[in-house]
Amino acid sequence: MATMALKTDPAGLLARTPLFGGLDEASRQAVAGELREASYEPGQVIFSRGDPGSDLHIVSKGRIRLSVLTSDGRELSFAHVEPPSIFGELAIFDGRPRSADATAVNKVETLLLSKAAFLRLLASHPSVGEAAVRFLASRLRDADEQLEAIALHPIEARLARFFLASVRQKDPSGKAEKISLALPISQSELALLVGASRPKVNAALQLLESEGAIERRGQQVICDIAALSGVGRLDDKD
């Protein structure tokens, strides 16, 4: 990892993130003043599961693969994150070791916020703490919805919720009607994430496509937010 002085004012990127987007300009500038920049080469490990964690990462360029090793030693990718996503946030909240591996897929640049800097911000800008509570509540809600989908809903609904959770990371404002997502994981990995077999996932993807909820273009998936919400049975939720 190479760290360096910030090349540009990061306030615009912060405004797009689900954690800091709701802050007023003064608070965002205070956060920006605590950030430092890091860069990673393709294939470089950013951190590994079990490593000590002390920094939150905000993706400003590139794509990161988050993964874990299964009991039989296979790598399971459970998410790919791109700008303006945040990852590694648990490190500044609980100080425990990393819970997953993070690897740069291509050339990556991130903005880092340390736990010490976060604590300074909490003391001087209480709105940062309020934003953190909302952010964690959103993460918990997403996890609850995923568990509910696995337990109660058919595979196409589980897939719809998986895509919608990815959409929320890329477009925290929720204003877009359609979003293009990178899906560089295999159908086998996707099947493990939604608790189904690969053939059933393939059939469910075809169903979502036939209903106009998604359109597949290689490793890109064009998501129709309204259609996915209907399939995922979220259209009647707040």
PESUL-V6533 format. One record per residue. N is the residue number from 0. RES is the residue in one small letter. OMEGA is omega as a letter, one per 40 degrees, with the letter a starting at -180 (* if undefined). NEAR is the number of other C-alpha atoms within 12 Angstrom. Layout:
BEGIN
N:RES:OMEGA:NEAR
N:RES:OMEGA:NEAR
END
This chain:
BEGIN
0:m:i:21
1:a:i:17
2:t:a:16
3:m:i:17
4:a:a:18
5:l:a:21
6:k:a:17
7:t:i:16
8:d:a:22
9:p:a:32
10:a:i:30
11:g:i:20
12:l:i:30
13:l:a:37
14:a:a:29
15:r:a:29
16:t:i:35
17:p:a:34
18:l:a:37
19:f:a:38
20:g:a:31
21:g:a:25
22:l:i:30
23:d:a:19
24:e:a:20
25:a:i:19
26:s:i:28
27:r:i:30
28:q:i:24
29:a:i:29
30:v:a:40
31:a:a:33
32:g:a:26
33:e:a:28
34:l:i:35
35:r:a:29
36:e:i:32
37:a:i:29
38:s:a:33
39:y:i:30
40:e:i:22
41:p:a:21
42:g:a:20
43:q:i:23
44:v:i:25
45:i:i:38
46:f:a:32
47:s:i:23
48:r:a:23
49:g:i:17
50:d:i:20
51:p:a:20
52:g:i:31
53:s:a:26
54:d:i:37
55:l:i:35
56:h:i:40
57:i:a:43
58:v:i:37
59:s:i:37
60:k:i:28
61:g:a:27
62:r:a:38
63:i:i:44
64:r:i:35
65:l:a:32
66:s:i:31
67:v:i:26
68:l:i:20
69:t:a:14
70:s:i:8
71:d:i:8
72:g:i:9
73:r:i:12
74:e:i:23
75:l:i:27
76:s:i:30
77:f:i:30
78:a:i:35
79:h:a:36
80:v:a:40
81:e:i:36
82:p:e:35
83:p:a:37
84:s:i:39
85:i:i:42
86:f:a:42
87:g:a:40
88:e:a:32
89:l:a:28
90:a:a:30
91:i:i:31
92:f:a:27
93:d:i:20
94:g:a:23
95:r:a:20
96:p:i:22
97:r:a:29
98:s:a:24
99:a:i:33
100:d:i:31
101:a:a:37
102:t:i:34
103:a:i:32
104:v:i:29
105:n:i:22
106:k:a:24
107:v:i:33
108:e:i:35
109:t:i:42
110:l:a:42
111:l:i:41
112:l:a:37
113:s:i:30
114:k:i:27
115:a:i:21
116:a:i:26
117:f:i:35
118:l:i:24
119:r:a:20
120:l:i:30
121:l:a:23
122:a:a:16
123:s:a:16
124:h:a:24
125:p:a:20
126:s:i:26
127:v:i:31
128:g:i:26
129:e:i:20
130:a:i:26
131:a:i:29
132:v:i:19
133:r:i:20
134:f:i:29
135:l:i:22
136:a:i:16
137:s:i:20
138:r:a:24
139:l:i:15
140:r:i:17
141:d:i:25
142:a:i:19
143:d:a:17
144:e:i:28
145:q:i:30
146:l:i:20
147:e:a:23
148:a:a:28
149:i:a:26
150:a:a:16
151:l:a:18
152:h:i:23
153:p:a:24
154:i:a:36
155:e:i:38
156:a:i:37
157:r:i:40
158:l:i:43
159:a:i:43
160:r:i:41
161:f:i:39
162:f:a:44
163:l:i:42
164:a:i:36
165:s:i:35
166:v:a:40
167:r:i:36
168:q:a:33
169:k:a:33
170:d:a:29
171:p:a:29
172:s:i:19
173:g:a:20
174:k:a:14
175:a:i:18
176:e:i:21
177:k:a:26
178:i:i:30
179:s:a:28
180:l:i:35
181:a:i:30
182:l:a:30
183:p:i:25
184:i:a:26
185:s:i:21
186:q:i:27
187:s:i:23
188:e:i:27
189:l:i:31
190:a:i:29
191:l:a:26
192:l:a:31
193:v:i:35
194:g:a:28
195:a:i:27
196:s:a:18
197:r:i:20
198:p:a:16
199:k:i:23
200:v:i:29
201:n:i:22
202:a:a:20
203:a:i:29
204:l:i:33
205:q:i:20
206:l:i:24
207:l:a:34
208:e:a:25
209:s:i:15
210:e:i:20
211:g:i:24
212:a:i:35
213:i:i:34
214:e:a:29
215:r:i:24
216:r:a:15
217:g:i:14
218:q:i:16
219:q:i:17
220:v:i:29
221:i:a:29
222:c:i:40
223:d:a:29
224:i:a:37
225:a:a:28
226:a:i:29
227:l:i:37
228:s:i:32
229:g:i:23
230:v:i:35
231:g:i:34
232:r:i:26
233:l:a:25
234:d:i:17
235:d:i:10
236:k:i:9
237:d:*:7
END
